[in-house]
Amino acid sequence: MQIKLVHAHFLISVGNYSNERIGFSVELDDGETPENVVPQLREKARRIVGQPADELYEEKYKLENTIRELEKRLKILREEWDKTAEFLKAQGIKPEASHMPQFSNLLSASKVEEESTVIDGELAEF
């Protein structure tokens, strides 16, 4: 028996549990065998799909690193917030704010206050 036509289909992972199916139908030339042709077709399919798969894995790796860095930063910020809340409790101020307040203008406001005249007076109770 002589095989003259080979159908080869490959399922190649492109990352994130996704696959791409690629198939070829080739007519064998004299001297070619299916055992020689199928590995060549498999490699050809990998080259066709390989670049997008590599890009997806690289993007996934970068995003996972970004997530890890953000989680570390969030942990630090939560610890700072907890310390701030403890400080406020020690000062007798109620720190039960539902959202973390923005303190971005706190330092610049305190500098302005130092330069201006301070008037003694009573503060209203909260």
C-alpha positions as CSV (number, residue, x, y, z in Angstrom):
1,M,0.0,0.0,0.0
2,Q,1.3,3.5,-0.9
3,I,0.0,6.6,0.9
4,K,-0.3,9.5,-1.4
5,L,-2.2,12.0,0.7
6,V,-1.7,13.0,4.4
7,H,-4.2,15.0,6.5
8,A,-2.6,16.4,9.6
9,H,-4.5,18.5,12.2
10,F,-3.0,19.9,15.4
11,L,-4.5,21.5,18.5
12,I,-2.0,24.1,19.8
13,S,-2.3,25.9,23.1
14,V,-2.3,29.7,22.9
15,G,-2.4,30.2,26.7
16,N,-5.1,30.9,29.2
17,Y,-6.7,27.5,28.5
18,S,-7.3,28.5,24.9
19,N,-6.3,26.4,21.8
20,E,-6.1,26.9,18.1
21,R,-6.7,24.1,15.6
22,I,-4.6,24.0,12.5
23,G,-4.7,21.4,9.8
24,F,-2.9,20.6,6.6
25,S,-3.6,18.3,3.7
26,V,-0.5,17.4,1.7
27,E,0.2,15.2,-1.3
28,L,3.3,13.2,-0.8
29,D,6.1,13.5,-3.3
30,D,8.2,10.5,-4.4
31,G,10.4,9.4,-1.5
32,E,8.4,11.2,1.2
33,T,6.7,9.2,4.0
34,P,4.0,10.2,6.5
35,E,6.6,9.6,9.3
36,N,8.8,12.3,7.7
37,V,6.1,14.7,6.7
38,V,3.9,14.8,9.9
39,P,6.7,16.1,12.2
40,Q,7.5,18.8,9.6
41,L,3.8,19.8,9.5
42,R,3.6,19.8,13.3
43,E,6.6,22.2,13.4
44,K,5.0,24.4,10.7
45,A,1.8,24.6,12.8
46,R,3.8,25.6,15.9
47,R,5.6,28.4,14.0
48,I,2.3,29.7,12.7
49,V,0.7,29.8,16.1
50,G,3.9,30.2,18.2
51,Q,4.3,33.9,18.1
52,P,0.8,34.8,19.4
53,A,1.2,32.1,22.1
54,D,4.5,33.6,23.2
55,E,3.0,37.1,23.3
56,L,0.1,35.9,25.4
57,Y,2.3,34.2,27.9
58,E,4.6,37.2,28.2
59,E,1.6,39.5,28.7
60,K,0.2,37.2,31.3
61,Y,3.5,37.1,33.1
62,K,3.7,40.9,33.1
63,L,0.2,41.3,34.4
64,E,0.7,38.8,37.2
65,N,3.8,40.7,38.3
66,T,1.8,44.0,38.2
67,I,-0.9,42.3,40.3
68,R,1.6,41.1,42.9
69,E,3.2,44.6,43.1
70,L,-0.3,46.2,43.6
71,E,-1.2,43.7,46.3
72,K,2.0,44.5,48.2
73,R,1.3,48.2,47.9
74,L,-2.3,47.7,49.0
75,K,-1.1,45.7,52.1
76,I,1.3,48.5,53.0
77,L,-1.4,51.2,52.6
78,R,-3.8,49.1,54.7
79,E,-1.2,48.8,57.5
80,E,-0.6,52.6,57.3
81,W,-4.4,53.2,57.5
82,D,-4.7,50.9,60.5
83,K,-1.9,52.8,62.2
84,T,-3.6,56.1,61.4
85,A,-6.9,54.9,62.8
86,E,-5.1,53.8,66.0
87,F,-3.5,57.2,66.2
88,L,-6.9,58.9,65.8
89,K,-8.5,56.7,68.4
90,A,-5.6,57.6,70.8
91,Q,-6.3,61.3,70.2
92,G,-10.0,60.8,70.8
93,I,-11.1,61.3,67.2
94,K,-13.6,59.0,65.7
95,P,-11.9,57.1,62.8
96,E,-15.0,55.3,61.6
97,A,-14.8,56.8,58.1
98,S,-16.2,54.3,55.5
99,H,-13.7,55.3,52.9
100,M,-10.0,56.2,53.3
101,P,-9.8,60.0,53.2
102,Q,-7.4,61.7,50.8
103,F,-4.5,63.4,52.7
104,S,-2.7,64.7,49.6
105,N,-3.1,68.4,50.6
106,L,-2.4,67.9,54.3
107,L,1.3,68.8,54.2
108,S,0.9,71.9,52.0
109,A,-2.0,73.2,54.2
110,S,0.0,72.8,57.4
111,K,2.9,74.8,55.9
112,V,0.5,77.6,55.1
113,E,-0.9,77.5,58.6
114,E,2.6,77.8,60.1
115,E,3.3,81.0,58.2
116,S,0.0,82.6,59.0
117,T,-1.2,84.1,62.3
118,V,-2.8,81.7,64.7
119,I,-5.9,83.0,66.6
120,D,-6.7,81.4,69.9
121,G,-10.3,80.2,70.3
122,E,-12.5,77.3,71.1
123,L,-13.2,74.5,68.8
124,A,-16.7,73.2,68.3
125,E,-17.2,69.6,69.6
126,F,-17.7,66.9,67.0
